[in-house]
Amino acid sequence: MIKLKKFVTIALSAVLTTAALTGCSSSSDDSTAKEDGKGSVYYLNFKPESESQWKKIAEDYEKETGVKVKVVTAASGTYEQTLKSEIAKKDAPTLFQINGPVGYESWKEYCADLKDTNLYSKLLNQDMAIKDGDGVYGIPYVEEGYGIIYNQEIMDKYFALDGAKAKSIDEINNFTKLKEVSEDMQSKKDQLGIDGVFASTSLTPGEDWRWQTHLANLPVYYEYKDKGVSNLDKIDFTYSDNFKNIFDLYINNSTCEPTLLGSKTVSDSMAEFALGKAAMVQNGNWGWSQIAEVEGNTVKAENVKFMPIYTGIEGEEKQGLCIGTENFFSINSKASEADQKASIEFVEWLFTSDTGKNHVTNELGFIAPFNTFKDSETPQDPLAKEVLRYLGNKDLYNVDWNFTSFPSQTFKDDFGAALLEYCNGNMKWEDVKKLVVEEWASEKEASK
């Protein structure tokens, strides 16, 4: 059984991130009510990398049960906007995702109480659920991790060079060494057969979530840790220079110039890594599908590894990956009883039946937080196995997903826009820091 004790402290701070999203699509037909009156499912998905898998799940479930499941994936960066639009329709989503306690406050009018469901009873740690009084309104369904993905083959090629700044990946356990190695690799990129050490830093609006959310999580995590809190109405951005350390390293040792990053997408970045044009890329274990599915992919699964995101924090030699969850299923309380029941039965099938669990483990690649999964039913893709490896390393601490407490999408979008201006040379770093501090406070106040 997967042990998730390290996730307890992050359970009630999870929010929906702005992951990169794809265009709308559906499976089965567009009706959310079956003609026989038994109900049907409409799932609004926000994970682009798993869109095809969800469509296959919907098809298989309908074949097995006769219950229709429609899957729609929101356009890039528009999940909240799409949900607001869809939830007001007659045929609204019956199954959707909330952004933890903060998101629950926005969507609680539509969240059915799930405390009596079989799925909730199977959670390894029920404290991870989104609760309000005696009710349960959001159930986490996956644990994920992110860090710096690296190509072991390219790294080994560098380590073998005369004068290499390290001889193995084990020597890279802090920012100072990562910077020394990365800059040396960049100077030897022609010898290594790469265009740059790091894949492009995607800063197209809607594609910048890896920086304004995931990377920004590290300085916020350490500020929270210093102050002994899990949320703040105002931050000092104490570790802004640490953010700048790694961000500068990314953009200055990349496959392209910093001024071109406003046209780069996450897909561009992952393709560069998959095609062997870059040795490293920051992303999560969900990125494996993006790597594996790139046409002409040259990276072997056994060479795809994780290292932590080092930023120059004291004692970071003991830092692991950023591990947590931002994914909470909620059932639309405004849907008919039949559709609510059908939606609950669908997710319970997914995480308790053999067929469903096979989809979860082998197609979605989820590390599921339920006691229905045996050790042998954990994902076998290389990045999921890396997350599990870090989870099992008692000598390292994992970084909580505190980005789930960020004040608003507006804050994140404006932070991303400021990072692009910084890359273009139009904004000084002190002005980026000022924007983060001031807008964090104003957006937190506006949300009250």
Residue, then its C-alpha position, 0 to 999 in steps of 0.5 A: m500500500i502506498k504510504l502518503k504520510k508526508f502529504v498530511t500537512i498539505a492536505l488542506s492547502a491544496v488549490l487548483t493550479t493553472a495547468a496547461l490545457t487543451g481544446c474542448s473535446s468529448s466522448s460518447d454523445d453530448s447528452t448528460a441524461k440517459e433516455d432510460g432515466k438512470g443518469s449519465v456523467y459529464y466530466l469537465n477535465f483540466k489535464p491536457e496530457s490525459e485527455s485521450q486517456w479520459k476519453k478511452i476510460a469513458e468509452d470503456y465504462e460505457k461499454e461495460t455499464g451502458v452509462k454514458v460519460k461525456v468528457v470535455t477538456a477546457a481550453s488552455g488556461t481557462y478551466e475556471q472560466t469554462l466551469k463558470s460557463e458550463i455550470a450555468k447550462k442545463d446540461a452542466p458538468t456532473l463531475f468537476q474539480i475544485n481548488g481545495p479549500v479556496g476553490y471550495e469557497s467559490w464552488k460550495e453551492y455546487c458541491a455535493d456532500l460525499k462523506d457517505t460515498n465508498l470512495y471517501s471510505k477508501l482514502l488512505n488519509q481522510d484528512m486529505a479531503i476537503k471538508d466543511g463541518d461534518g461534510v466532505y465536498g472534495i476527494p483527492y484522487v492523485e498524488e503528484g511530484y515535480g522537479i527537474i527532469y533530466n536525461q541520464e544519457i546526456m548527463d553521463k556524456y557530460f560527466a565523461l568529458d575532461g574537466a567536467k565539473a561533476k562526475s556523477i549526478d550524486e554530486i549535484n545536490n545544491f544550487t551552487k553545483l547545479k549552476e556550475v555544471s549547467e553553465d559548463m554544459q552550456s559552454k560544451k553544448d556542441q560536444l554534447g549534441i544539444d541546443g541548450v542545457f534547459a528546455s525553453t521556459s514557456l512564457t506564452p500567456g496560459e503556458d507559464w504555470r510552471w514558473q508563476t505557480h510551480l517554481a514560485n512554490l519554493p520561495v513561498y514554501y520556505e517563507y511559510k516554513d520560517k513563519g510556521v504557517s500554511n497561508l498568509d494574507k501578506i508575504d515578504f517574498t523573502y526568498s525572491d533572490n532564490f527564485k531568481n537564481i534558478f529562473d536565471l539559470y533556466i533562461n540563460n542556459s537554454t535552447c533559445e534566447p530569453t527574448l524568444l520565450g514569450s512564444k514558447t509553449v509547454s509542448d515546445s519545451m517537452a518536445e525539445f527534451a524528448l528529441g534530445k535537444a535539451a538535457m533538463v526540463q522542469n515539469g512533473n511526473w505527468g510530463w512522461s506522456q508528453i515525452a513518450e508521445v513526441e514523434g521521433n522521441t530519442v529519450k529512453a525511459e530508463n534515462v528519464k530521471f528527477m532531481p530536486i529544484y535547487t535554489g540556494i536555500e541553506g540545507e537544500e542538500k536534504q531537499g526532495l521533490c515538490i510532492g502533493t495534490e491539486n486534484f479534488f473531485s466534486i459532484n455537482s449538487k445541482a445535477s439530478e439525483a440520477d446524474q449525481k449517482a451515476s457520477i459517483e458510481f463512475v469514479e468509484w468504479l475507476f478507483t475500485s474495479d480491476t478495469g478502472k484501476n488498470h486505467v488509473t495506474n497504466e494509462l493515467g499514471f496516477i499515484a492514487p491515494f486509496n487503499t484499493f491499490k496494492d504495491s503491484e498496482t503502482p504506476q510503472d512509468p519512469l517519472a512516477k517511479e521516481v516520485l515513489r523513490y523520493l517518497g521512500n527516501k527517509d533522508l530527504y524532506n519533500v516540499d509541500w504544494n503551497f502554491t495552492s494557497f496563492p491568492s488568485q488566477t489574476f495574481k498568477d497571470d500578472f506574475g507570469a506577465a512580469l516574468l516575461e517582461y523581465c526576460n525581455g529586459n523591460m522590467k527589473w527584478e526588484d520591480v517583479k518582487k514588488l509586484v508579487v508582494e503588492e498584488w498578493a496582498s491586494e488579491k488576498e484582500a479582494s477575496k475576503 
